[in-house]
Amino acid sequence: MAVTESAPVAPTSAQEGILRRQSLRESAARTYARALPIVPVRARGLTIEGADGRRYLDCLSGAGTLALGHNHPVILEAIKKVIDSGAPLHVLDLATPVKDAFTTELFATLPRRLADDARIQFCGPAGTDAVEAAFKLVRNATGREGLLAFTGAYHGMTAGALAASGGATDVRVTRLPYPHDYRCPLGVGGERGAEIAARWTETLLDDPKSGVPAPAGMILEPVQGEGGVIPAPDGWLRRMRRITADRSIPLIADEVQTGVGRTGAFWAVDHSGVVPDVMVMSKAIGGSLPLAVIVYRSGLDVWQPGAHAGTFRGNQLAMAAGAATLAFVRENRLAERAAALGARMLGQLQGLATAHPCIGDVRGRGLMIGIELVAPDTTADVPPPAPALAAAVQRECLRRGLIVELGGRHNAVVRLLPPLTLTDEQAVAVLDRFADALAAAERTPPQPSDPGPSR
């Protein structure tokens, strides 16, 4: 397919210097900068312009943070209004008109049965701190310690959040199988695989010899993002809600990446009609600025003042930008738009898969899309993942002016997280560039893959 962006140009000496100094000065823990050696200087909507003058279509969107893309006018206006007003920018957790407007707008988007009886806790401005707050909340409210989490999960980089994520070994967290049609942990897939996974959860909780005491809570992602873009079946989610409710186990929904219209509903739990006891939110709720909260049933609100505090809980600019984002998504029905456009893109990618055996699976919900790349020349029922090919596709995408992310168990899933303002024409350009990059990567001898971001 034709590539609409010019061939890569040599980086300017200024860009080379900035990248060299970053490599020398920043820690070995840096992530995105390794796979994306660009220096953004301007951005608008889907487009980023680098210091070398090249333009890129950004389908990473701040790891899902930029629901409206870069520098949307309604966000800039909301930020400017606060700055021009002379309002304090740092207020700890004091009440302000800006916070009140944000909370009101957020509550208007929540599942009604939660919003009518909810409390909100403003956390430190990262999703992982909100996850920690959720764990402390349910442990305090129940008097119990253990947690239920799922294979493939990702909940953040602090100690407690990592302990509930897929790569941890913390014995306080019990691992449960997450349904996965393509790589079913039980070797079944489909509705049957989800049913067996749910039955295992029930058995584990009800068997007095399972070694799993009554937990403080269950945390799940309605769509696993870093785990490889794996949507949970709606019926399975409803089953988890029944299992937890029947046993007085608070259910925590991690909507950090799935919220604010990303999956084709305002909150991903809306697809199934599930109302969790706690919702964890960050990323898009701050309109591109740092903000994180948990919202939970008032009956859980038994902790003492200061039980979860933080100096930067009152980010006024983020609250203003967030309120503007929430209102814009709601008023312009961008969740519905994401559902329709995402379904169309999924269909086109599935069509592409028929011509490329290296595409093992295409999946997602709304504008949260994953393409799993595999080694096709095998006799296995499910071919092994191909992380080196995925890394090559990411590089070829960047050469064509397209920024994509990798994820999944073996970093073999190419992830698309475009802004909800994506136009039909831009969607075509994204898919054209991806298809061209895939074809180029297939022609290139494989190289060792980068270990990828360890977010």
Disulfide bonds with the S-S distance in Angstrom:
none
